Amino acid sequence: MKRKRLTLLEEQIISHLTFPSGQSTWNPSYTEWIKSLRVALRMTQTELAQRAHVTQPHLTAIESGKIDPQIKTLRRIFDALLCDIAITPRPKSDIKEVLRNQARRIARKRLQRAVGTMAMEGQVADAEVFEQVLEKRVDEILNDPSERLWENKDD
């Protein structure tokens, strides 16, 4: 087999193998890792498939992103590539911001009930006062550890 030169993307992926976690902001997908590591180790898809105990068409589908493999399959593939894998959660948003938004949703729901009652009595507060009260209620909810923020599955 003639040795294939690494592409720029593959070289970049391989260079990130030496970085301790958290030092790199670039995050290649598992499909990019598999292909890049396979090429760097000079393995064909058939050789990797045999080592990982998967079929070659299955490996091709995984490498191309056509299927989403189970974790145990990924473990076998990366083990065959002489690598360990780690699953690390990465929050999609700042956790404090998520909590504040959820507390704001709850506070708004509670205040809107009160505003509805006040409107029936002819006592409607203006928007600025409503926002001030809303933020105060949000702070109260966040400062009370007994407040449940996720009671509904839709929350």
C-alpha positions in Angstrom: 0.0 0.0 0.0 1.4 3.4 -1.0 1.6 5.7 2.0 -1.0 8.5 1.8 0.1 11.9 2.9 -1.9 13.5 5.8 -4.2 16.3 4.9 -4.0 19.6 6.7 -7.1 18.6 8.7 -5.6 15.3 9.7 -2.3 16.9 10.7 -4.2 19.4 12.8 -6.2 16.6 14.5 -3.0 14.6 15.2 -1.2 17.7 16.6 -4.0 18.1 19.2 -3.3 14.6 20.6 -0.5 16.1 22.6 -2.5 19.0 24.1 -3.8 18.5 27.7 -7.5 18.8 27.8 -8.8 22.3 28.1 -5.9 23.9 26.2 -7.4 23.6 22.7 -10.5 25.4 21.6 -10.7 23.3 18.4 -12.9 20.2 18.8 -12.9 17.7 15.9 -15.7 15.2 15.7 -15.2 11.5 16.4 -15.5 10.8 12.7 -12.5 13.2 12.0 -10.5 11.6 14.8 -11.1 8.1 13.6 -10.1 8.8 10.0 -7.1 11.0 11.0 -5.8 8.5 13.5 -6.3 5.6 11.1 -4.4 7.4 8.3 -1.6 8.5 10.8 -1.3 4.9 11.9 -1.2 3.7 8.3 -4.2 1.5 8.6 -6.7 0.8 5.9 -10.4 0.8 6.8 -10.4 -3.0 6.4 -7.5 -3.4 8.9 -9.2 -1.1 11.4 -12.5 -2.8 11.0 -10.9 -6.2 11.7 -9.0 -4.8 14.8 -12.2 -3.2 16.1 -14.4 -6.2 15.4 -16.8 -4.3 13.1 -17.5 -4.7 9.4 -15.7 -2.6 7.0 -19.0 -1.1 5.5 -20.0 -0.2 9.1 -16.7 1.5 9.7 -17.1 3.4 6.4 -20.5 4.6 7.5 -19.2 5.7 10.9 -16.2 7.5 9.3 -18.4 9.3 6.9 -20.9 10.3 9.6 -23.8 8.4 8.0 -24.5 6.5 11.2 -24.2 7.4 14.8 -22.5 4.5 16.6 -23.1 3.2 20.1 -20.5 4.2 22.7 -19.3 0.6 23.0 -18.6 0.5 19.2 -16.6 3.8 19.5 -14.6 2.3 22.4 -13.7 -0.7 20.3 -12.7 1.5 17.3 -10.6 3.8 19.5 -9.1 0.9 21.3 -8.1 -0.6 17.9 -6.5 2.9 17.2 -4.5 2.5 20.5 -6.5 5.4 22.1 -8.7 5.8 25.1 -11.8 7.9 24.9 -13.3 10.2 27.5 -16.8 11.6 27.4 -16.9 15.1 28.8 -20.0 17.3 29.1 -19.7 20.7 27.6 -22.5 23.1 28.6 -24.3 24.7 25.7 -24.7 27.9 27.6 -23.3 29.5 30.8 -24.9 27.6 33.7 -25.6 30.8 35.7 -27.4 32.3 32.7 -29.5 29.1 32.3 -30.5 29.3 35.9 -31.3 33.0 35.8 -33.5 32.4 32.6 -35.3 29.5 34.3 -35.9 31.6 37.4 -37.1 34.5 35.3 -39.6 32.1 33.5 -41.0 31.0 36.9 -41.1 34.5 38.3 -42.8 35.9 35.2 -45.5 33.1 35.3 -46.2 33.9 39.0 -46.3 37.6 38.4 -48.6 37.4 35.4 -51.1 35.6 37.5 -50.9 38.4 40.1 -51.1 41.0 37.3 -54.2 39.3 35.9 -55.9 39.6 39.3 -54.8 43.2 39.7 -56.2 44.0 36.2 -59.6 42.7 37.2 -59.5 45.1 40.2 -58.2 48.0 38.0 -54.7 48.1 39.5 -52.4 47.6 36.6 -48.7 48.4 37.2 -46.7 49.9 34.3 -44.0 47.9 32.4 -41.1 49.4 34.2 -42.4 48.6 37.6 -43.3 45.1 36.4 -39.7 44.5 35.2 -38.3 45.8 38.5 -40.5 43.5 40.5 -39.7 40.6 38.1 -36.0 41.0 38.6 -36.5 41.1 42.4 -38.5 37.9 42.3 -35.9 36.3 40.1 -33.2 37.1 42.7 -35.4 35.7 45.4 -36.0 32.4 43.5 -32.2 32.1 42.9 -31.3 32.8 46.5 -33.8 30.2 47.9 -32.3 26.7 47.6 -35.7 25.1 48.2 -37.1 26.6 45.0 -37.6 24.0 42.4 -36.7 25.2 38.9 -37.3 22.2 36.8 -40.6 20.6 38.0 -42.2 20.4 34.6 -40.7 18.3 31.8 -41.2 21.3 29.5 -39.0 23.5 31.6 
